[in-house]
Amino acid sequence: MSQTDSELAMGEVLTWLDSGQAAGGLCDYPALEEFLRDLNALGDLNLLFSDGRRLYCYHDSGGYNAGIQVGRLDAKCTDVYASER
């Protein structure tokens, strides 16, 4: 994928969700990760998206845009709240 294909990538995510391949939708983290890795095999891929309740981040497996900082939080689809102090 080229640098301007984020809309196409998100379209692929939505098509994948509509296909029913992930029984738990976006909360089926292993299936979502596998799908995004397969998509990433087509080219550079960094995605940040939300379903309106949760924020999802995928960092390119080859390190594209290495300045992006990624952390991992396993929330198991529970509510996670952030606040500034």
Secondary structure as GFF3:
##gff-version 3
##sequence-region A 1 85
A	DSSP	alpha_helix	6	18	.	.	.	ID=ss1
A	DSSP	three_ten_helix	25	27	.	.	.	ID=ss2
A	DSSP	alpha_helix	29	40	.	.	.	ID=ss3
A	DSSP	beta_strand	47	50	.	.	.	ID=ss4
A	DSSP	beta_strand	55	58	.	.	.	ID=ss5
###
